[in-house]
Amino acid sequence: MDSMSDSGDSVYNGYDQLILLLKASDMRMFHQMLKSVNFKDAATIVASHNGLKVIVEESKCVQMCAFIQAEIFDEYQLLDDHDSVSFRFSLHRLLDALNIYGNSASSFFSSFELQYAGYGSSLLMIMRGAGVVTTCKVSTYDLEDILDFQFRNTENISKVILKSSFLKESFFNLDFSSSELEILISPDPPHICFSSFGNAMTYQTECSKKSESVDVFQVSRTQSSRFK
């Protein structure tokens, strides 16, 4: 983190120098979005006229994305005629800044503002609440290639959407000491099955397509994948 101070002065002299400007009266949704993808430190922000996307990857095989529509913000501007802007940053440091006054900081501040002036500049965050104005600067880094998962609807064999609470519980019930995880999806019962394989035993969690935990189940044939 470059710096942090209780000052309302912006490091950028006027909005005409900015590329990205976001303002909101409630920072809790933005805070929750960052927490939902907080499994690696390096993250990428992609801002377009539709909204803000945060992308986190692991070894080019796992990718998590969180997206907030532009309409959620009180003010959302891509300036200087940019169609989109992207940059990398430390997710852990930005969350530390948001938690500067503890876990309740997101409810303590009545408004927050994000500013980004382009390549080489820091991400500036200004938070206001209870007569306190806190300014935080988080360094940004050069972009790296982002894995592009090209899911074409015409080529999909299976499409399953599960409630996040069920998916979290399913993984929690598996054996974390196991060396392999298998995910089975089938048009026939048990429909959805998560299995972990260890030296002593195998753990399984099954779910029917009629379960309330399943929002979408479009499966044409049985498919099984194993991960280490």
C-alpha positions in Angstrom: 0.0 0.0 0.0 1.5 3.3 -1.0 0.0 5.5 1.7 -2.9 6.0 4.0 -4.1 9.2 5.7 -7.1 10.9 7.3 -7.3 13.6 4.7 -9.9 14.6 2.2 -7.4 15.9 -0.4 -7.3 14.0 -3.6 -3.9 13.2 -5.1 -5.4 14.0 -8.5 -6.0 17.6 -9.3 -9.4 17.5 -10.9 -11.5 14.7 -12.4 -10.3 15.6 -15.9 -7.1 13.6 -15.2 -9.0 10.4 -14.2 -9.9 7.4 -16.4 -12.1 5.7 -13.8 -14.3 7.4 -11.2 -16.8 5.5 -8.9 -18.9 6.9 -6.1 -21.3 5.1 -3.8 -23.2 6.0 -0.6 -22.9 2.4 0.6 -19.6 0.5 0.3 -20.9 -2.8 1.7 -21.7 -4.4 -1.7 -18.2 -3.5 -3.0 -16.6 -4.8 0.1 -18.6 -8.1 -0.1 -17.7 -8.5 -3.8 -14.0 -8.3 -3.0 -14.3 -10.8 -0.1 -16.2 -13.3 -2.3 -13.1 -13.7 -4.6 -10.4 -13.4 -1.9 -8.5 -16.6 -2.4 -5.4 -15.1 -4.0 -3.7 -11.8 -3.5 -3.2 -10.8 -7.2 -6.4 -9.6 -8.7 -7.5 -7.8 -11.9 -10.1 -5.1 -12.2 -11.8 -4.7 -15.6 -14.1 -1.7 -15.8 -16.4 -1.2 -18.7 -19.5 0.9 -19.3 -21.6 -2.0 -18.0 -19.9 -2.3 -14.7 -16.9 -3.4 -12.6 -15.5 -6.9 -12.7 -12.9 -8.3 -10.3 -11.0 -11.4 -11.6 -8.8 -13.8 -9.5 -7.0 -16.8 -10.9 -5.0 -19.8 -9.7 -2.4 -21.4 -11.9 -4.4 -20.8 -15.1 -6.9 -23.5 -14.2 -9.3 -21.8 -11.7 -10.9 -18.4 -12.1 -13.3 -16.5 -9.9 -15.1 -13.4 -11.1 -17.4 -11.0 -9.3 -19.3 -8.3 -11.1 -21.2 -5.2 -10.0 -23.4 -3.4 -12.5 -22.7 0.3 -13.1 -26.2 1.2 -12.0 -25.4 0.0 -8.4 -23.0 3.0 -8.0 -24.3 6.5 -7.4 -21.8 7.7 -9.9 -19.9 5.5 -12.4 -17.7 7.1 -15.1 -15.2 5.9 -17.6 -13.6 9.2 -18.6 -11.4 10.2 -21.5 -13.4 8.2 -24.1 -12.3 4.8 -22.8 -14.4 1.8 -23.6 -12.8 -0.2 -20.8 -9.8 0.0 -18.4 -7.9 -2.9 -16.7 -5.2 -3.1 -14.1 -3.8 -5.5 -11.5 -3.6 -4.8 -7.7 -3.2 -6.5 -4.4 -6.6 -7.7 -3.2 -5.3 -8.3 0.3 -4.1 -4.8 0.6 -7.3 -3.3 -0.7 -9.3 -5.3 1.8 -6.9 -4.2 4.6 -7.7 -0.6 3.7 -11.4 -1.3 3.7 -11.1 -2.8 7.2 -8.9 0.0 8.6 -11.4 0.5 11.4 -12.2 -3.1 11.9 -14.7 -5.5 10.3 -17.5 -3.0 10.8 -15.7 -0.4 8.7 -18.0 -0.9 5.7 -21.0 0.2 7.9 -19.0 3.0 9.6 -18.4 4.9 6.4 -21.3 6.7 4.8 -19.7 7.0 1.4 -16.7 5.9 -0.6 -15.0 6.9 -3.9 -12.6 5.2 -6.2 -10.3 7.0 -8.6 -7.8 5.6 -11.1 -5.8 7.9 -13.4 -4.3 5.3 -15.8 -1.2 3.2 -16.3 1.4 3.6 -13.6 -0.9 5.4 -11.1 -2.2 4.0 -7.8 -5.8 3.2 -7.1 -7.1 5.9 -4.8 -9.9 5.2 -2.4 -11.6 7.9 -0.3 -13.9 6.9 2.5 -16.1 9.3 4.5 -18.1 8.8 7.7 -18.8 10.3 11.1 -16.7 13.4 10.3 -13.7 11.3 9.3 -12.3 11.3 5.8 -9.7 8.5 5.1 -7.7 8.4 1.9 -5.9 5.2 0.8 -3.6 4.6 -2.1 -3.0 1.0 -3.4 -0.3 0.3 -5.9 -1.3 -1.1 -9.3 0.8 -3.5 -11.5 1.2 -4.4 -15.1 -1.5 -6.7 -16.5 -0.9 -10.4 -17.1 -2.8 -12.6 -19.5 -6.2 -13.6 -18.2 -7.5 -17.1 -19.0 -10.5 -16.8 -21.3 -13.0 -19.5 -20.7 -14.9 -19.6 -24.0 -18.2 -21.4 -23.2 -20.2 -21.5 -26.4 -23.9 -22.5 -25.7 -24.1 -24.6 -28.8 -21.1 -26.8 -27.6 -22.1 -27.2 -23.9 -22.7 -30.8 -22.8 -23.8 -29.8 -19.3 -24.9 -26.7 -17.6 -25.6 -26.8 -13.8 -26.2 -23.9 -11.5 -26.1 -24.6 -7.8 -26.8 -22.5 -4.8 -23.5 -21.3 -3.3 -24.4 -22.4 0.2 -24.9 -26.0 -1.0 -21.6 -26.0 -3.0 -19.7 -24.7 0.0 -21.2 -27.3 2.3 -20.5 -30.1 -0.2 -16.8 -29.2 -0.4 -16.6 -28.8 3.4 -17.9 -32.3 3.9 -15.2 -33.9 1.7 -11.9 -35.2 2.9 -9.3 -32.4 2.6 -6.4 -34.9 2.9 -7.5 -36.7 -0.3 -5.3 -36.4 -3.3 -8.2 -36.3 -5.9 -11.6 -34.8 -6.3 -14.2 -36.2 -8.8 -17.2 -34.3 -10.0 -19.9 -36.4 -11.7 -22.9 -35.0 -13.5 -25.5 -37.3 -15.1 -29.1 -37.2 -16.4 -29.6 -40.3 -14.3 -29.6 -40.5 -10.4 -27.8 -39.4 -8.4 -27.5 -36.5 -11.0 -24.7 -34.6 -9.1 -22.0 -36.3 -7.1 -18.8 -34.9 -5.5 -16.3 -37.5 -4.4 -12.9 -37.3 -2.7 -10.5 -40.3 -2.8 -8.0 -40.8 0.1 -5.8 -43.6 1.3 -8.3 -44.9 3.8 -11.7 -44.1 2.4 -13.9 -42.3 -0.1 -16.2 -39.5 0.8 -19.3 -38.6 -1.4 -21.9 -35.9 -1.5 -24.9 -36.4 -3.8 -27.6 -34.1 -4.9 -30.8 -34.7 -7.0 -31.6 -32.4 -9.9 -35.0 -31.8 -8.1 -33.3 -30.4 -5.0 -33.9 -26.8 -4.0 -30.2 -26.3 -4.1 -30.2 -26.7 -7.9 -31.3 -23.7 -9.9 -30.4 -25.0 -13.4 -29.8 -28.6 -14.5 -29.3 -29.1 -18.3 -27.4 -32.3 -18.8 -27.5 -34.4 -22.0 -25.1 -37.2 -21.0 -23.0 -38.4 -18.1 -19.8 -36.5 -17.6 -17.1 -37.1 -15.0 -14.0 -35.1 -14.3 -11.1 -35.6 -11.8 -8.9 -32.9 -10.3 -5.8 -33.2 -8.1 
